[in-house]
Amino acid sequence: MIMVAASLSLIGLLQITIGEDVLYGDTIQRQQVAVFEDCKTNGFQEPQCAKWIDQIQVQECIDTMDVDSSECWKYRTWVIAHAEQELLLSEKENQE
């Protein structure tokens, strides 16, 4: 009973905070996309763009399956895990 009351209170506070903006999440997403596109056009040189540099590097390492280069060494675990996941998925498809 207490948990239900607490969750309903939380929902009410959320409604008061967001108010009439029913597209609150969409607005946040559009702002993030705009920042990313701005960073992309500037070559990720600005300080707020640093968070995407790692994600881009990880994706490049996964795409090339590179675990030995100095750029990809710290992402080695993710590259290996992705390769194992792809192998498991391909084995599953072959069994079907």
C-alpha positions in Angstrom: 0.0 0.0 0.0 2.9 2.3 0.9 4.7 1.5 -2.4 1.5 2.2 -4.4 1.1 5.6 -2.7 4.8 6.4 -3.2 4.7 5.5 -6.9 1.5 7.5 -7.5 3.1 10.5 -5.7 6.2 10.1 -8.0 3.9 10.1 -11.0 2.2 13.2 -9.8 5.5 15.0 -9.3 6.6 14.0 -12.7 3.4 15.4 -14.2 4.0 18.7 -12.3 7.6 18.9 -13.5 6.9 18.1 -17.2 3.6 19.9 -17.3 2.1 20.4 -20.7 5.2 19.4 -22.6 4.0 15.9 -23.7 7.0 15.7 -26.0 9.6 16.2 -23.2 11.6 13.1 -24.1 11.5 13.9 -27.8 12.8 17.5 -27.1 15.7 16.1 -25.1 16.5 13.6 -27.9 16.4 16.3 -30.6 18.8 18.5 -28.6 21.2 15.7 -28.3 21.0 14.9 -32.0 21.6 18.6 -32.8 24.7 18.6 -30.5 26.0 15.5 -32.1 25.5 16.8 -35.6 27.3 20.1 -34.6 30.2 18.1 -33.2 30.3 15.9 -36.4 30.6 19.0 -38.6 33.4 20.4 -36.4 35.3 17.1 -36.4 34.6 16.4 -32.7 37.2 19.1 -31.7 35.1 20.8 -29.0 35.2 19.6 -25.3 31.5 18.6 -25.2 32.2 16.3 -28.1 34.7 14.1 -26.3 32.0 11.7 -25.1 31.3 10.5 -28.7 35.0 10.0 -29.7 35.2 6.9 -27.6 32.0 5.5 -29.0 33.2 6.1 -32.6 36.5 4.5 -31.8 34.8 1.4 -30.3 32.6 1.0 -33.3 35.7 1.2 -35.7 37.5 -1.4 -33.6 34.5 -3.7 -33.7 34.0 -3.2 -37.4 37.7 -4.1 -38.2 37.8 -6.8 -35.4 41.1 -5.1 -34.2 42.2 -6.0 -30.7 46.0 -5.5 -31.1 46.5 -1.9 -32.2 47.2 0.8 -29.6 44.0 2.6 -30.5 41.9 -0.5 -29.9 43.7 -2.1 -27.0 41.5 -0.6 -24.3 38.3 -1.7 -26.1 39.6 -5.3 -26.5 37.0 -6.8 -24.2 34.1 -5.3 -26.2 35.6 -6.3 -29.5 36.0 -9.9 -28.4 32.5 -10.0 -26.8 31.0 -8.7 -30.0 32.8 -11.3 -32.1 31.7 -14.1 -29.7 28.1 -12.8 -29.9 28.2 -12.8 -33.7 29.6 -16.3 -33.7 26.8 -17.5 -31.4 24.1 -15.9 -33.5 25.5 -17.4 -36.7 25.6 -20.8 -35.1 22.0 -20.5 -34.0 20.9 -19.5 -37.5 22.8 -22.4 -39.0 21.0 -24.8 -36.6 17.6 -23.5 -37.7 
